[in-house]
Amino acid sequence: MKPTVEAYTVAIPWYEPEDFDQLWAMTSDGGDAPPDYDTWHRSAVAVVSAWLATGRALQIVTIRPVGLIAWLDIRGLANTTENQRRYAEHFATRNQDAA
């Protein structure tokens, strides 16, 4: 049996410049992201490029502050980098267009 696309797909949280500072200021674990958007963006593009070079699929999920906070509140979760990743996976697996 041939593997499904899902077996080769990973979801990656993506941040827009206008949301970056607010999202990382709200992250309770201090985050593991660089302190500025440009540095984060260069790193994220490198990760995406490396992942795609392996022939695997990637789904980018844009994280917006309002949607993230609502999702976390409903589940009683803290705003950590791990929960932001889980948020991206949640929407990727449900084929949502916007998080």
C-alpha positions in Angstrom: 0.0 0.0 0.0 1.3 3.4 -1.0 1.6 5.9 2.0 -0.8 8.8 2.1 0.3 12.4 1.6 -0.3 12.9 5.4 2.5 10.5 6.1 4.9 13.0 4.4 3.4 16.3 5.6 4.4 18.5 8.5 2.6 21.6 9.7 4.8 24.6 10.5 3.6 27.7 12.4 4.1 30.9 10.3 4.2 34.4 11.7 3.5 37.6 9.8 5.7 40.7 10.6 2.8 42.6 12.1 2.0 39.8 14.5 5.5 38.6 15.4 6.3 40.9 18.4 2.9 40.5 20.0 2.9 36.7 19.6 6.3 36.3 21.1 5.6 38.8 23.9 2.6 36.7 24.9 4.6 33.4 24.8 4.8 32.1 28.4 7.9 30.0 28.0 10.0 32.8 26.5 9.8 31.1 23.1 12.7 29.7 21.2 12.4 32.2 18.3 15.0 34.8 17.5 14.2 38.2 19.0 13.2 39.9 15.7 11.1 39.0 12.7 13.9 39.2 10.1 16.1 36.7 11.9 13.1 34.4 12.5 12.0 34.7 8.9 15.5 33.8 7.5 15.6 30.8 9.8 12.1 29.7 8.9 12.8 29.9 5.2 15.9 27.8 5.7 13.9 25.2 7.6 11.1 25.1 4.9 13.7 24.8 2.1 15.5 22.0 3.9 12.3 20.1 4.5 11.1 20.5 0.9 14.5 19.4 -0.4 13.9 16.0 1.2 10.8 15.6 -1.0 8.4 15.9 1.8 5.3 18.1 1.9 4.8 21.0 4.2 1.8 22.9 5.2 2.3 26.5 6.5 -0.3 27.7 9.0 -0.3 31.4 9.7 -0.7 32.1 13.4 -2.8 35.1 14.3 -2.9 36.4 17.9 -6.7 36.4 18.3 -7.2 32.9 16.8 -4.4 31.4 18.8 -5.5 32.9 22.1 -9.1 31.8 21.6 -7.9 28.2 20.8 -5.6 28.1 23.8 -8.4 29.5 26.1 -10.9 26.9 25.0 -8.4 24.2 25.8 -7.0 25.7 29.0 -3.5 25.8 27.5 -0.6 28.2 28.1 0.8 30.1 25.1 4.0 28.1 24.7 6.0 27.5 21.5 5.0 23.8 21.8 1.3 24.8 21.9 1.7 27.1 19.0 3.0 24.1 17.1 0.1 22.0 18.2 -2.3 24.8 17.1 -0.7 24.7 13.6 -1.0 20.9 13.5 -4.7 21.2 14.6 -5.6 23.4 11.7 -3.4 21.6 9.2 -5.0 18.3 9.9 -8.5 19.8 9.5 -7.6 21.5 6.2 -8.5 24.9 7.5 -7.7 27.9 5.3 -7.1 30.3 8.1 -6.2 29.8 11.7 
